Structure formats: structure tokens, C-alpha cells
Amino acid sequence: MRNEKLIQALGNCINHCNYCADACLDEDDVKKMVDCIRTDRVCAEVCSALNQVLATNYKDVNALVEYCKKVCQDCADECGKHEAQHCKDCAQACRECVNACEAYLA
């Protein structure tokens, strides 16, 4: 199935973004983590929306996949700025999702 790898990457990204956002709230300087938390939340929502649409077998999804790819890249860039392991893991999951979006669009 064409969607399978992307659906797996989306689920992984959603999980990492939700975990990262929550873990950021436990950081000593939460104010430094505001952009990370916000980006994590948006990324999880966009990935979730795409995941739901892909499950419907709706055909016109390329623009949403492109947008998801952009948001995941933004999230990877933001999380990549931080030293916390949850941020590093999230950035990696986001990069994998970007790659899965690119493969889907190819």
C-alpha cells in the first residue's frame, strides 16, 4: 500500500511531538521551550490530520502532504536547537516524516 510507510512515519512523529511537548513543560526554563512546545503541538495536529485523510483513501492529498512536510521540517529545525534527548528524538522522528512525505510525493 502506497500510504503505509507514510502512515507509520506520521504515527511515530505524532507520538514524539506529543511526548516532546509534554516533556518540555518539565524543563527548568520553560520559557526557552515555548517555540518548541508550540511547534510540537502544531506538527502533531497536522500529522494527525494527514493520517486521518490518508485512511479515507481520498485522492487529492498532495497539497496536505506538502504542508505536512513543511511543518515537520520546521519542527525538526526547532527541536534540533535543544539539547534535551526528547527534543533530539523528536527532531529525528520529524526528519523521518519529511522523508516519508517526499517518498509519497515522488
N, CA, C and O atoms as CSV, one atom per row, in Angstrom:
chain,resi,resn,atom,element,x,y,z
A,1,MET,N,N,0.843,-1.190,0.000
A,1,MET,CA,C,0.000,0.000,0.000
A,1,MET,C,C,0.883,1.246,0.000
A,1,MET,O,O,1.821,1.351,0.790
A,2,ARG,N,N,0.581,2.167,-0.872
A,2,ARG,CA,C,1.384,3.371,-1.056
A,2,ARG,C,C,1.450,4.217,0.217
A,2,ARG,O,O,2.463,4.861,0.490
A,3,ASN,N,N,0.379,4.212,0.981
A,3,ASN,CA,C,0.276,5.061,2.164
A,3,ASN,C,C,0.975,4.492,3.398
A,3,ASN,O,O,1.247,5.229,4.345
A,4,GLU,N,N,1.266,3.201,3.399
A,4,GLU,CA,C,1.664,2.516,4.628
A,4,GLU,C,C,2.882,3.132,5.313
A,4,GLU,O,O,2.852,3.385,6.517
A,5,LYS,N,N,3.959,3.376,4.552
A,5,LYS,CA,C,5.175,3.942,5.153
A,5,LYS,C,C,4.916,5.345,5.690
A,5,LYS,O,O,5.416,5.712,6.754
A,6,LEU,N,N,4.140,6.118,4.958
A,6,LEU,CA,C,3.833,7.474,5.416
A,6,LEU,C,C,2.966,7.430,6.671
A,6,LEU,O,O,3.198,8.192,7.610
A,7,ILE,N,N,1.977,6.551,6.695
A,7,ILE,CA,C,1.114,6.434,7.874
A,7,ILE,C,C,1.941,6.038,9.108
A,7,ILE,O,O,1.714,6.562,10.199
A,8,GLN,N,N,2.889,5.125,8.937
A,8,GLN,CA,C,3.758,4.727,10.058
A,8,GLN,C,C,4.608,5.903,10.532
A,8,GLN,O,O,4.743,6.139,11.733
A,9,ALA,N,N,5.181,6.640,9.578
A,9,ALA,CA,C,6.031,7.790,9.935
A,9,ALA,C,C,5.209,8.875,10.622
A,9,ALA,O,O,5.680,9.511,11.565
A,10,LEU,N,N,3.979,9.085,10.151
A,10,LEU,CA,C,3.103,10.078,10.778
A,10,LEU,C,C,2.793,9.699,12.222
A,10,LEU,O,O,2.857,10.546,13.113
A,11,GLY,N,N,2.462,8.442,12.456
A,11,GLY,CA,C,2.159,7.985,13.811
A,11,GLY,C,C,3.348,8.158,14.740
A,11,GLY,O,O,3.194,8.591,15.882
A,12,ASN,N,N,4.524,7.822,14.253
A,12,ASN,CA,C,5.742,7.978,15.036
A,12,ASN,C,C,5.998,9.452,15.349
A,12,ASN,O,O,6.370,9.802,16.469
A,13,CYS,N,N,5.797,10.303,14.359
A,13,CYS,CA,C,6.012,11.735,14.533
A,13,CYS,C,C,5.008,12.313,15.543
A,13,CYS,O,O,5.385,13.094,16.416
A,14,ILE,N,N,3.753,11.933,15.422
A,14,ILE,CA,C,2.716,12.389,16.360
A,14,ILE,C,C,3.115,12.025,17.791
A,14,ILE,O,O,3.068,12.868,18.687
A,15,ASN,N,N,3.504,10.778,17.998
A,15,ASN,CA,C,3.885,10.315,19.333
A,15,ASN,C,C,5.073,11.093,19.890
A,15,ASN,O,O,5.056,11.510,21.048
A,16,HIS,N,N,6.102,11.287,19.068
A,16,HIS,CA,C,7.284,12.012,19.527
A,16,HIS,C,C,6.968,13.478,19.803
A,16,HIS,O,O,7.452,14.039,20.786
A,17,CYS,N,N,6.170,14.101,18.955
A,17,CYS,CA,C,5.817,15.515,19.163
A,17,CYS,C,C,5.010,15.699,20.441
A,17,CYS,O,O,5.267,16.627,21.207
A,18,ASN,N,N,4.045,14.829,20.675
A,18,ASN,CA,C,3.244,14.927,21.893
A,18,ASN,C,C,4.112,14.697,23.136
A,18,ASN,O,O,3.980,15.408,24.132
A,19,TYR,N,N,4.982,13.717,23.070
A,19,TYR,CA,C,5.869,13.439,24.198
A,19,TYR,C,C,6.816,14.609,24.443
A,19,TYR,O,O,7.017,15.026,25.583
A,20,CYS,N,N,7.397,15.137,23.362
A,20,CYS,CA,C,8.348,16.240,23.468
A,20,CYS,C,C,7.673,17.474,24.074
A,20,CYS,O,O,8.224,18.108,24.974
A,21,ALA,N,N,6.492,17.805,23.583
A,21,ALA,CA,C,5.782,18.979,24.109
A,21,ALA,C,C,5.541,18.832,25.601
A,21,ALA,O,O,5.726,19.781,26.362
A,22,ASP,N,N,5.134,17.654,26.014
A,22,ASP,CA,C,4.877,17.416,27.430
A,22,ASP,C,C,6.176,17.455,28.243
A,22,ASP,O,O,6.222,18.046,29.322
A,23,ALA,N,N,7.212,16.833,27.727
A,23,ALA,CA,C,8.498,16.812,28.435
A,23,ALA,C,C,9.102,18.212,28.536
A,23,ALA,O,O,9.782,18.525,29.513
A,24,CYS,N,N,8.860,19.044,27.542
A,24,CYS,CA,C,9.360,20.427,27.573
A,24,CYS,C,C,8.785,21.196,28.762
A,24,CYS,O,O,9.439,22.080,29.316
A,25,LEU,N,N,7.571,20.854,29.143
A,25,LEU,CA,C,6.932,21.526,30.279
A,25,LEU,C,C,7.656,21.242,31.591
A,25,LEU,O,O,7.504,21.986,32.560
A,26,ASP,N,N,8.440,20.173,31.624
A,26,ASP,CA,C,9.203,19.820,32.820
A,26,ASP,C,C,10.618,20.399,32.827
A,26,ASP,O,O,11.357,20.230,33.796
A,27,GLU,N,N,10.991,21.081,31.744
A,27,GLU,CA,C,12.327,21.680,31.685
A,27,GLU,C,C,12.436,22.825,32.691
A,27,GLU,O,O,11.437,23.466,33.016
A,28,ASP,N,N,13.649,23.081,33.184
A,28,ASP,CA,C,13.865,24.130,34.187
A,28,ASP,C,C,13.438,25.505,33.675
A,28,ASP,O,O,12.792,26.266,34.395
A,29,ASP,N,N,13.798,25.820,32.437
A,29,ASP,CA,C,13.447,27.119,31.859
A,29,ASP,C,C,12.404,26.914,30.763
A,29,ASP,O,O,12.729,26.870,29.576
A,30,VAL,N,N,11.159,26.790,31.178
A,30,VAL,CA,C,10.067,26.507,30.234
A,30,VAL,C,C,9.933,27.622,29.192
A,30,VAL,O,O,9.547,27.370,28.050
A,31,LYS,N,N,10.254,28.856,29.596
A,31,LYS,CA,C,10.147,29.981,28.651
A,31,LYS,C,C,11.019,29.757,27.414
A,31,LYS,O,O,10.655,30.172,26.313
A,32,LYS,N,N,12.166,29.104,27.593
A,32,LYS,CA,C,13.041,28.798,26.447
A,32,LYS,C,C,12.406,27.767,25.519
A,32,LYS,O,O,12.799,27.643,24.359
A,33,MET,N,N,11.428,27.030,26.031
A,33,MET,CA,C,10.849,25.911,25.284
A,33,MET,C,C,9.518,26.262,24.608
A,33,MET,O,O,8.901,25.397,23.987
A,34,VAL,N,N,9.073,27.504,24.718
A,34,VAL,CA,C,7.749,27.882,24.204
A,34,VAL,C,C,7.615,27.578,22.712
A,34,VAL,O,O,6.628,26.977,22.288
A,35,ASP,N,N,8.601,27.991,21.914
A,35,ASP,CA,C,8.515,27.741,20.467
A,35,ASP,C,C,8.534,26.250,20.167
A,35,ASP,O,O,7.856,25.786,19.250
A,36,CYS,N,N,9.303,25.509,20.934
A,36,CYS,CA,C,9.377,24.059,20.741
A,36,CYS,C,C,8.021,23.420,21.044
A,36,CYS,O,O,7.525,22.605,20.267
A,37,ILE,N,N,7.434,23.791,22.163
A,37,ILE,CA,C,6.136,23.241,22.554
A,37,ILE,C,C,5.087,23.571,21.502
A,37,ILE,O,O,4.329,22.700,21.077
A,38,ARG,N,N,5.047,24.821,21.087
A,38,ARG,CA,C,4.057,25.262,20.102
A,38,ARG,C,C,4.236,24.512,18.784
A,38,ARG,O,O,3.261,24.053,18.188
A,39,THR,N,N,5.476,24.391,18.334
A,39,THR,CA,C,5.754,23.712,17.068
A,39,THR,C,C,5.419,22.225,17.175
A,39,THR,O,O,4.866,21.639,16.244
A,40,ASP,N,N,5.755,21.620,18.313
A,40,ASP,CA,C,5.394,20.214,18.536
A,40,ASP,C,C,3.886,20.018,18.414
A,40,ASP,O,O,3.425,19.086,17.754
A,41,ARG,N,N,3.131,20.890,19.044
A,41,ARG,CA,C,1.665,20.756,19.052
A,41,ARG,C,C,1.091,20.882,17.642
A,41,ARG,O,O,0.230,20.100,17.241
A,42,VAL,N,N,1.577,21.874,16.896
A,42,VAL,CA,C,1.092,22.075,15.524
A,42,VAL,C,C,1.488,20.896,14.647
A,42,VAL,O,O,0.685,20.413,13.850
A,43,CYS,N,N,2.720,20.434,14.794
A,43,CYS,CA,C,3.188,19.309,13.988
A,43,CYS,C,C,2.345,18.066,14.260
A,43,CYS,O,O,1.949,17.370,13.325
A,44,ALA,N,N,2.071,17.787,15.520
A,44,ALA,CA,C,1.251,16.617,15.862
A,44,ALA,C,C,-0.148,16.741,15.254
A,44,ALA,O,O,-0.700,15.755,14.765
A,45,GLU,N,N,-0.720,17.942,15.283
A,45,GLU,CA,C,-2.062,18.155,14.728
A,45,GLU,C,C,-2.082,17.974,13.209
A,45,GLU,O,O,-2.979,17.328,12.668
A,46,VAL,N,N,-1.096,18.543,12.531
A,46,VAL,CA,C,-1.035,18.442,11.066
A,46,VAL,C,C,-0.795,16.989,10.644
A,46,VAL,O,O,-1.425,16.498,9.707
A,47,CYS,N,N,0.109,16.316,11.335
A,47,CYS,CA,C,0.364,14.902,11.036
A,47,CYS,C,C,-0.895,14.064,11.290
A,47,CYS,O,O,-1.207,13.149,10.528
A,48,SER,N,N,-1.599,14.385,12.354
A,48,SER,CA,C,-2.826,13.665,12.679
A,48,SER,C,C,-3.885,13.874,11.602
A,48,SER,O,O,-4.568,12.931,11.202
A,49,ALA,N,N,-4.016,15.100,11.140
A,49,ALA,CA,C,-4.989,15.396,10.076
A,49,ALA,C,C,-4.642,14.616,8.806
A,49,ALA,O,O,-5.517,14.006,8.191
A,50,LEU,N,N,-3.379,14.637,8.419
A,50,LEU,CA,C,-2.967,13.901,7.221
A,50,LEU,C,C,-3.187,12.405,7.416
A,50,LEU,O,O,-3.647,11.718,6.504
A,51,ASN,N,N,-2.863,11.907,8.586
A,51,ASN,CA,C,-3.065,10.495,8.897
A,51,ASN,C,C,-4.532,10.109,8.701
A,51,ASN,O,O,-4.833,9.082,8.093
A,52,GLN,N,N,-5.425,10.924,9.211
A,52,GLN,CA,C,-6.862,10.651,9.090
A,52,GLN,C,C,-7.318,10.696,7.635
A,52,GLN,O,O,-8.105,9.854,7.202
A,53,VAL,N,N,-6.825,11.675,6.883
A,53,VAL,CA,C,-7.218,11.798,5.474
A,53,VAL,C,C,-6.696,10.614,4.664
A,53,VAL,O,O,-7.411,10.076,3.818
A,54,LEU,N,N,-5.452,10.206,4.919
A,54,LEU,CA,C,-4.891,9.066,4.190
A,54,LEU,C,C,-5.692,7.794,4.453
A,54,LEU,O,O,-5.805,6.937,3.577
A,55,ALA,N,N,-6.238,7.672,5.633
A,55,ALA,CA,C,-7.025,6.486,5.986
A,55,ALA,C,C,-8.335,6.415,5.205
A,55,ALA,O,O,-8.952,5.352,5.135
A,56,THR,N,N,-8.761,7.513,4.626
A,56,THR,CA,C,-10.020,7.538,3.883
A,56,THR,C,C,-9.853,7.161,2.415
A,56,THR,O,O,-10.849,6.959,1.720
A,57,ASN,N,N,-8.632,7.064,1.934
A,57,ASN,CA,C,-8.364,6.767,0.530
A,57,ASN,C,C,-8.782,7.913,-0.388
A,57,ASN,O,O,-8.995,7.707,-1.583
A,58,TYR,N,N,-8.898,9.113,0.166
A,58,TYR,CA,C,-9.177,10.319,-0.619
A,58,TYR,C,C,-7.963,10.602,-1.498
A,58,TYR,O,O,-6.827,10.469,-1.043
A,59,LYS,N,N,-8.189,10.986,-2.740
A,59,LYS,CA,C,-7.086,11.063,-3.710
A,59,LYS,C,C,-6.318,12.386,-3.698
A,59,LYS,O,O,-5.106,12.386,-3.915
A,60,ASP,N,N,-6.987,13.505,-3.452
A,60,ASP,CA,C,-6.361,14.825,-3.590
A,60,ASP,C,C,-5.673,15.239,-2.295
A,60,ASP,O,O,-6.166,16.109,-1.578
A,61,VAL,N,N,-4.527,14.614,-1.993
A,61,VAL,CA,C,-3.853,14.854,-0.721
A,61,VAL,C,C,-2.480,15.509,-0.865
A,61,VAL,O,O,-1.859,15.856,0.140
A,62,ASN,N,N,-2.002,15.682,-2.083
A,62,ASN,CA,C,-0.624,16.139,-2.261
A,62,ASN,C,C,-0.329,17.476,-1.596
A,62,ASN,O,O,0.748,17.649,-1.024
A,63,ALA,N,N,-1.263,18.429,-1.656
A,63,ALA,CA,C,-1.025,19.734,-1.030
A,63,ALA,C,C,-0.913,19.584,0.488
A,63,ALA,O,O,-0.106,20.266,1.120
A,64,LEU,N,N,-1.715,18.702,1.069
A,64,LEU,CA,C,-1.650,18.464,2.515
A,64,LEU,C,C,-0.349,17.755,2.884
A,64,LEU,O,O,0.242,18.037,3.926
A,65,VAL,N,N,0.093,16.837,2.031
A,65,VAL,CA,C,1.374,16.164,2.266
A,65,VAL,C,C,2.511,17.184,2.213
A,65,VAL,O,O,3.422,17.143,3.039
A,66,GLU,N,N,2.460,18.096,1.247
A,66,GLU,CA,C,3.482,19.153,1.136
A,66,GLU,C,C,3.503,20.022,2.390
A,66,GLU,O,O,4.571,20.336,2.915
A,67,TYR,N,N,2.316,20.410,2.869
A,67,TYR,CA,C,2.233,21.245,4.065
A,67,TYR,C,C,2.757,20.485,5.288
A,67,TYR,O,O,3.476,21.043,6.116
A,68,CYS,N,N,2.393,19.227,5.387
A,68,CYS,CA,C,2.862,18.395,6.488
A,68,CYS,C,C,4.389,18.306,6.457
A,68,CYS,O,O,5.041,18.400,7.497
A,69,LYS,N,N,4.946,18.126,5.281
A,69,LYS,CA,C,6.398,18.063,5.116
A,69,LYS,C,C,7.047,19.354,5.627
A,69,LYS,O,O,8.070,19.303,6.310
A,70,LYS,N,N,6.463,20.498,5.302
A,70,LYS,CA,C,6.994,21.791,5.734
A,70,LYS,C,C,6.928,21.923,7.253
A,70,LYS,O,O,7.904,22.333,7.882
A,71,VAL,N,N,5.790,21.582,7.843
A,71,VAL,CA,C,5.631,21.699,9.297
A,71,VAL,C,C,6.588,20.748,10.015
A,71,VAL,O,O,7.185,21.117,11.026
A,72,CYS,N,N,6.735,19.531,9.500
A,72,CYS,CA,C,7.666,18.578,10.104
A,72,CYS,C,C,9.102,19.090,10.020
A,72,CYS,O,O,9.879,18.911,10.959
A,73,GLN,N,N,9.459,19.723,8.906
A,73,GLN,CA,C,10.812,20.286,8.779
A,73,GLN,C,C,11.005,21.422,9.778
A,73,GLN,O,O,12.052,21.527,10.417
A,74,ASP,N,N,9.980,22.277,9.907
A,74,ASP,CA,C,10.046,23.364,10.887
A,74,ASP,C,C,10.222,22.810,12.301
A,74,ASP,O,O,11.004,23.343,13.088
A,75,CYS,N,N,9.497,21.746,12.616
A,75,CYS,CA,C,9.571,21.140,13.944
A,75,CYS,C,C,10.945,20.501,14.161
A,75,CYS,O,O,11.522,20.625,15.242
A,76,ALA,N,N,11.462,19.826,13.153
A,76,ALA,CA,C,12.800,19.226,13.252
A,76,ALA,C,C,13.846,20.307,13.497
A,76,ALA,O,O,14.762,20.126,14.299
A,77,ASP,N,N,13.704,21.430,12.803
A,77,ASP,CA,C,14.653,22.535,12.969
A,77,ASP,C,C,14.577,23.111,14.381
A,77,ASP,O,O,15.605,23.365,15.008
A,78,GLU,N,N,13.354,23.317,14.880
A,78,GLU,CA,C,13.173,23.877,16.225
A,78,GLU,C,C,13.681,22.908,17.294
A,78,GLU,O,O,14.450,23.302,18.171
A,79,CYS,N,N,13.262,21.663,17.226
A,79,CYS,CA,C,13.697,20.681,18.227
A,79,CYS,C,C,15.206,20.463,18.159
A,79,CYS,O,O,15.851,20.196,19.173
A,80,GLY,N,N,15.756,20.578,16.959
A,80,GLY,CA,C,17.191,20.392,16.775
A,80,GLY,C,C,18.039,21.438,17.483
A,80,GLY,O,O,19.245,21.248,17.642
A,81,LYS,N,N,17.433,22.533,17.910
A,81,LYS,CA,C,18.161,23.599,18.615
A,81,LYS,C,C,18.404,23.257,20.088
A,81,LYS,O,O,19.213,23.908,20.749
A,82,HIS,N,N,17.716,22.251,20.597
A,82,HIS,CA,C,17.744,21.968,22.024
A,82,HIS,C,C,18.554,20.720,22.339
A,82,HIS,O,O,18.670,19.810,21.518
A,83,GLU,N,N,19.115,20.695,23.551
A,83,GLU,CA,C,19.985,19.594,23.982
A,83,GLU,C,C,19.226,18.413,24.573
A,83,GLU,O,O,19.764,17.308,24.634
A,84,ALA,N,N,17.993,18.622,25.006
A,84,ALA,CA,C,17.230,17.562,25.672
A,84,ALA,C,C,17.058,16.364,24.733
A,84,ALA,O,O,16.827,16.536,23.536
A,85,GLN,N,N,17.171,15.164,25.276
A,85,GLN,CA,C,17.058,13.958,24.458
A,85,GLN,C,C,15.691,13.861,23.786
A,85,GLN,O,O,15.594,13.422,22.640
A,86,HIS,N,N,14.631,14.267,24.494
A,86,HIS,CA,C,13.296,14.202,23.885
A,86,HIS,C,C,13.198,15.114,22.670
A,86,HIS,O,O,12.478,14.805,21.720
A,87,CYS,N,N,13.912,16.228,22.691
A,87,CYS,CA,C,13.931,17.124,21.526
A,87,CYS,C,C,14.709,16.491,20.368
A,87,CYS,O,O,14.287,16.559,19.214
A,88,LYS,N,N,15.848,15.876,20.693
A,88,LYS,CA,C,16.652,15.210,19.661
A,88,LYS,C,C,15.859,14.072,19.018
A,88,LYS,O,O,15.869,13.908,17.798
A,89,ASP,N,N,15.174,13.291,19.848
A,89,ASP,CA,C,14.378,12.173,19.333
A,89,ASP,C,C,13.222,12.683,18.470
A,89,ASP,O,O,12.896,12.091,17.440
A,90,CYS,N,N,12.615,13.772,18.896
A,90,CYS,CA,C,11.511,14.353,18.141
A,90,CYS,C,C,12.008,14.884,16.791
A,90,CYS,O,O,11.372,14.672,15.759
A,91,ALA,N,N,13.127,15.562,16.813
A,91,ALA,CA,C,13.698,16.082,15.565
A,91,ALA,C,C,13.944,14.942,14.580
A,91,ALA,O,O,13.671,15.080,13.388
A,92,GLN,N,N,14.457,13.820,15.075
A,92,GLN,CA,C,14.707,12.660,14.218
A,92,GLN,C,C,13.404,12.101,13.646
A,92,GLN,O,O,13.333,11.778,12.460
A,93,ALA,N,N,12.377,11.988,14.485
A,93,ALA,CA,C,11.075,11.487,14.014
A,93,ALA,C,C,10.485,12.425,12.962
A,93,ALA,O,O,9.875,11.976,11.992
A,94,CYS,N,N,10.671,13.719,13.161
A,94,CYS,CA,C,10.175,14.699,12.190
A,94,CYS,C,C,10.930,14.583,10.860
A,94,CYS,O,O,10.327,14.656,9.789
A,95,ARG,N,N,12.242,14.403,10.936
A,95,ARG,CA,C,13.027,14.237,9.694
A,95,ARG,C,C,12.602,12.977,8.948
A,95,ARG,O,O,12.523,12.973,7.720
A,96,GLU,N,N,12.330,11.913,9.689
A,96,GLU,CA,C,11.854,10.680,9.053
A,96,GLU,C,C,10.500,10.906,8.385
A,96,GLU,O,O,10.223,10.342,7.327
A,97,CYS,N,N,9.672,11.721,8.998
A,97,CYS,CA,C,8.370,12.025,8.417
A,97,CYS,C,C,8.522,12.872,7.158
A,97,CYS,O,O,7.803,12.668,6.181
A,98,VAL,N,N,9.453,13.820,7.178
A,98,VAL,CA,C,9.756,14.620,5.975
A,98,VAL,C,C,10.154,13.677,4.837
A,98,VAL,O,O,9.664,13.813,3.716
A,99,ASN,N,N,11.037,12.728,5.124
A,99,ASN,CA,C,11.485,11.772,4.104
A,99,ASN,C,C,10.323,10.922,3.587
A,99,ASN,O,O,10.238,10.643,2.391
A,100,ALA,N,N,9.440,10.518,4.481
A,100,ALA,CA,C,8.275,9.713,4.073
A,100,ALA,C,C,7.323,10.540,3.209
A,100,ALA,O,O,6.735,10.021,2.260
A,101,CYS,N,N,7.172,11.812,3.531
A,101,CYS,CA,C,6.347,12.702,2.697
A,101,CYS,C,C,6.957,12.840,1.300
A,101,CYS,O,O,6.252,12.768,0.294
A,102,GLU,N,N,8.273,13.038,1.253
A,102,GLU,CA,C,8.956,13.144,-0.043
A,102,GLU,C,C,8.806,11.870,-0.860
A,102,GLU,O,O,8.571,11.930,-2.067
A,103,ALA,N,N,8.938,10.726,-0.216
A,103,ALA,CA,C,8.792,9.444,-0.918
A,103,ALA,C,C,7.367,9.282,-1.437
A,103,ALA,O,O,7.164,8.789,-2.547
A,104,TYR,N,N,6.387,9.688,-0.651
A,104,TYR,CA,C,4.991,9.598,-1.060
A,104,TYR,C,C,4.735,10.463,-2.298
A,104,TYR,O,O,4.013,10.059,-3.209
A,105,LEU,N,N,5.333,11.649,-2.319
A,105,LEU,CA,C,5.108,12.595,-3.416
A,105,LEU,C,C,5.895,12.246,-4.673
A,105,LEU,O,O,5.583,12.746,-5.754
A,106,ALA,N,N,6.908,11.398,-4.545
A,106,ALA,CA,C,7.786,11.075,-5.685
A,106,ALA,C,C,7.050,10.283,-6.754
A,106,ALA,O,O,7.639,9.932,-7.777
